[in-house]
Amino acid sequence: MNINEETKKLNELSNNYESAKASHFADLKRDLNRRDGSARQDAIHERLMQESHDKFNSVRIAFETQVKLVAKLLADKKHNNLFESDSQRLAFLLCVTFSV
């Protein structure tokens, strides 16, 4: 595994995660202000909310898995020469993880 490729993938997954999170929270906010409808409308709404939740969770899991992979690669001996100290490795990982 190449640390540069995995870091790029982490960045893409981070952007996907932020987008999915914003969308999911917007759906939840809209749900708070929703008025009751017919049984059919309620069923459609529940299905859409479940799909939003499922998408958010799948993106979150992929992102968290990639964070762990990049952290493992950074901890490997062959990548230690990229950074002078563990604090630099950690700072890099945090910057990549939380960059928008």
Secondary structure, DSSP 8 states (H G I E B T S, - for coil): --HHHHHHHHHHHHHHHHHHHHHHHHHHHHHHT-----HHHHHHHHHHHHHHHHHHHHHHHHHHHHHHHHHHHHHSGGGGGG-SSHHHHHHHHHHHHH--
